[in-house]
Amino acid sequence: MTADTAAYPVTPRNRVKRMHERVSYDRAAVHAVLDAAMLCHVAYVIDGQPYATPTLFWRREDTLYWHGSSASRMLRHLKAGTPACLTVAHLDGLVLARSGFNHSANYRSAMCFGTARLIEDADEKIEAMRDVVDRFYPGRSALLRPITQQEAKATTIIAMEIEEAAAKVRAKGVGDDEADFDLPVWAGVIPVTTVIGAVETCPRLVAGVEPPEGLSIFAENGRLDDALLAGQRLYEDG
């Protein structure tokens, strides 16, 4: 896979089986869903038992990263290099139809497949620990005290190159059967967004310290997904 490839390859592993009109294998479409999120679920199998673990993640080109405690069962298992599936989903609307069968939801989702590996190089690991801060809070790692050896030792970083992926999106109105449109039943879409609230300053903040410019993307009453997309662009430019 090269950075200028327009789409991920379509294989039995990522080929969508139904609702083909909603799917895209285009890299830009997949990345747009990933970059609008902080939280993902990583699925894997240990000794025949499936697990799906929620975790924070970030993307650098075609590589996905996530981190956690060195004592984590997931991370201890994935460090040897194992197949994994990382998924992200956004709920954008509740779709109420005139029949139970046609109720739906507007959403954006992405499913990514690859082989997870442990980052073992000490410098690469420290860089990744800075990246997880700067990805979401542009320029913030330069303002913080240095990462200690104990913190680095207690943290495991996993990387996974995206080998195959698919994005699936529903963004439309009610899809009722033609015969149901005359029924006296309310139908429509209730939009859903995650909205940023007012900042809650730490009560022990040193006097005179103001929020850094990098946090301006998190404007009160703004959308979280828009802020995260803006943060990703700054992260890539940096």
FENLIN-V894411 format. One record per pair of residues at least 6 apart in sequence whose C-alpha atoms are under 6 Angstrom apart, sorted by the first residue. I is the first residue (numbers start at 0). J is the second residue. If there is no record, write none. Layout:
I;J
I;J
This chain:
5;26
6;24
6;25
6;26
7;24
7;163
8;163
13;164
21;167
21;168
22;166
22;167
23;165
23;166
24;165
29;109
29;166
34;228
35;224
35;227
35;228
37;55
38;54
38;55
39;53
39;54
39;86
39;87
40;51
40;52
40;53
40;85
40;86
41;51
41;52
41;84
41;85
42;50
42;51
42;83
42;84
43;49
43;50
43;83
56;64
56;65
57;63
57;64
61;160
61;161
62;159
62;160
62;161
63;158
63;159
64;157
64;158
65;156
65;157
66;155
66;156
67;154
67;155
68;153
68;154
68;155
69;153
69;154
69;155
77;115
78;116
78;117
80;115
80;116
81;114
81;115
82;113
82;114
83;113
83;114
84;111
84;112
85;110
85;111
86;109
86;110
87;108
87;109
88;107
88;108
89;106
89;107
90;106
91;105
91;106
91;190
91;191
92;104
92;105
92;189
92;190
92;191
93;104
93;188
93;189
94;102
94;103
94;104
94;188
95;102
95;186
95;187
96;102
96;173
96;186
97;184
101;175
105;169
105;170
106;168
106;169
107;167
107;168
108;166
108;167
109;165
109;166
110;164
110;165
111;163
111;164
112;161
112;162
112;163
113;159
113;160
113;161
113;162
114;159
115;158
115;159
116;157
116;158
117;157
118;156
118;157
129;140
133;139
134;234
135;230
137;213
193;222
193;223
194;220
194;221
194;222
194;223
195;219
195;220
195;221
195;223
196;219
196;220
197;219
216;226
217;226
